[in-house]
């Protein structure tokens, strides 16, 4: 009976190690995705890490799959700390939540009158002052 209990204990220990390795790989993939999204949106990923915040079942194409939620912190201008979250199924990003930039009234006026950089293909749009139809 001792051999059977030792085998069972070894199998349980192996399953725990396997699960831990799988979650570590998933966490590293989430950290890479957070870095990529921050780079794409002009944000700075703080602490260069993510943390598992939750796990839920989600139905995708009729199949129930495990979706993991990772939380992280970003900085918009280097002087703040804002929360961000991403949801992943496997290695695929399913949802993303990043902070929004709120401009003060003075900053909105400056942003609306700012000229594009030389060589830029951005055309600034300004509201019409007259209401005539052409």
N, C-alpha and C positions, 0 to 999 in steps of 0.2 A: 504494500500500500504506500510505502514511503517513496518508491520510485514514481508512482503515478502522481503523487502530490508535488514532487520535485519537478516533474515534467510540466504539470499544469502551472506551477509558479514560474518556470522558465518561459512558457508560452505567454503568460500575462506580462512578464517583464519585457519580452520581445515586442509585444503589441504596444506597450507604453512607449518604448524607445522609437518604434516605427512611427507612431502617431506624433511624437515630439519632433522627429526629423521632418515629417510631412508639413507640420505647422510652421516649422522654422523656414522651410523653403517657400511656403506661401507668404509668410511675413516679409521675407526678403523681396519677393516679387511685388508685394504691395508697396514696399519702400521704393523700389525702382519706378513703379507707376506714379507714386506721389511726387518723386523728383521730376519725372517727365512732365506731369501736369503743371507743377509749379514753374518749370522752365517755360512751358508753352503759354502760361497766363501771366508771366512776369512777376512771380512771387518768389520769396525765399523760403525754402523748407528749413524750419528751425530744428535743431538737434539731430537732423538727418535720420530720423527714425519714425516708425509708426507703431501704434499699439492696438491690439485686438480689443474692440469695444463691444462686439456682439455677434451672435450667430443666429441665423433664422432659416427656415425652409421656404423656398420660393418655387413656384411652379413655372417651368420654362418648357414650352412646346409639349405640354402634357406630362412632363416629368418633374418630380420633386427633386430639387437640388439644394445643396447647402450654400448659403450666401453669407460671406463674412464681412463685417464692418470694421474698418480700421480708422482710428482717429490720429490726427497729427496736428501740428501747429505751424502756421506760416506767418510771414511778416510782409506787409505791403510796402512799407517804406524803410524798414530797418529799425524803427523805433517802437513798433507795436508787436503784439502777439495775438493772432486770431486763430480760432479753431477751423479745421477742415476735416472732412470725412470722405472716405471712398468705400464703395461696396464692390466686392469681387465674387464671381463664381468661377472656381478653378483659377486660371490665369487671366481671365477676361474681366475687364472693368465694366461693371453694370450701371453704376451711378457715381456721381461726384458732387460734393458740396464744398464750395469755396467761399470765402468772405467777399462781400461786395464793397466797392469803394464808394464812399459817400463824400461828395464835395461840399464844402461850405459855400454860401452864396458868392463870396468874393472869388473863390477858386473856380466856380462855375463861369463867372464872367470872364476870367482870364482864359479858361479853357475854350470858351466860345470864340474869343477874339484871337487866339493863338494862330499863327501862320504855320503851315506845314514846313517841314525841313526842306532845304534846297534839294532838288532831284527827286523829291517824293512824288508819288502818283496820287496823293490824297488831295481832294478838292474840298475846301471848307464850305459848308452849307450854312447860310444865314437865313433867318426868316424874312419874308417879304414885308416891307413897310407899307406898300400900297395894296389895295384889295381889288384892283382892276383885273378883269379877264382879258386875255390876249387873244 
